[in-house]
Amino acid sequence: MADIKILIEIQHFEGCPNSSEMIKRVKKAIGQIPFDVNYQEILVETSELAQRLKFRGSPTVLINGVDLENMPEPQESDLACRYYKNGLPSVTQIKEFITDKLKEEE
């Protein structure tokens, strides 16, 4: 497992009420995983950047480029808050998704 690379990326913008909570949960989940991950926060500040990133809304968590809820890339992107139909994923759900992604990479 030492050579498996995991990149966790949070795309968000300031002003979205769920961003800081999602960032906290992802960091806590990372802290419970017994291996190193690369972590990035990307502040999406313009519509142009949202389009370039194929932004799914704030906050979006990508693990090796795969959306936490497997939401496909949108045709059109803009600065918008993201709606999670079951609420924000819990620390446990985030950790399980990372762990499952690791198993796929093995």
N, C-alpha and C positions, 0 to 999 in steps of 0.2 A: 504493500500500500504506500510505501514511501515515495514512489515516483508518480503517484496519481496526483494530478493537479486539480484543485477545486478553486473556482473564482466565484465569489458571491458579490453581486453588484446590486446596490439599491439606487434606483433612479427616483428622484423626488424633486419637488420644488417647495420653496418657503411659502407658508400660508395654508398648506393643506393640513387639516387637523390630525390626520392619521400618520403623517410622516415620522414625527419624533417617536411615537409609540412603536411603530414598525422597526425603526432603527434600533431602539432599545431591545426589542424582542429578538431581532436577528443577532445582535451582539451577544446577548445572553445565550442563545442557542449555540453560537460559535464557541463560546466559553465552555460548553458542556461536551464538545466533540474533542476526542483525544488525538487530534492531528492538526497540522497547520493548514490554514486556508488563506487564500488571498482575498482581501476584503476591500471593496471600493464603494464610495458614495459618489454619485454623480448628480450634481445640482443642475436640473433642467430649467434654464432661465428664459429661453426664447422658443417661439414656435418653430423656428428653423432647426434648432437642436432637437426639439421633440420629433420633428419629421425625420431628421437624420437617424435618430436612435430608434425610430418606430415605437415611440413612447406609448405605453399602455395606460398611463395615468399614474398619479402620485398617491402612495408609494408603490413602486413595482420592485419585486425581488427576482433577480435572475441568478440561477445557479448553473454555471458553465453555459450561459446563454439561454437556458430554458426557464420559462416563467414558472414561478412557484405554484400557480394554479393551472399551468399549461394553457394559458390564454394565448391564442395566436397573435402574431404581429398584425396590427391594424393597417388598413389601406391608407388611412389619413390619421395623422396624430396632431395633437395640440396640447396645450397646458390645461389639464383637467385633473380633478381629484378622482382617484380610483375607488370604485365600489366593490366591496367583497361581500357577496351575497350571504355568507355565513359569518360575517364579521372578520376582523383581522385574524390571520392565522396565529395560533398560540405558539409559544416557545417550543413546546413538544412537537407540534405539527411541522414547524420550520426545521427542527432537528431531524425529524423522520424523513422529510423531503431531502435534506442534505445527505443523510445516511443512504437512502435509496439511490440517490444519484451516484454516490460512491460505488455502490454495488454494481451499477450498470457500467461503470468505468473500469472495473477490475478485469 
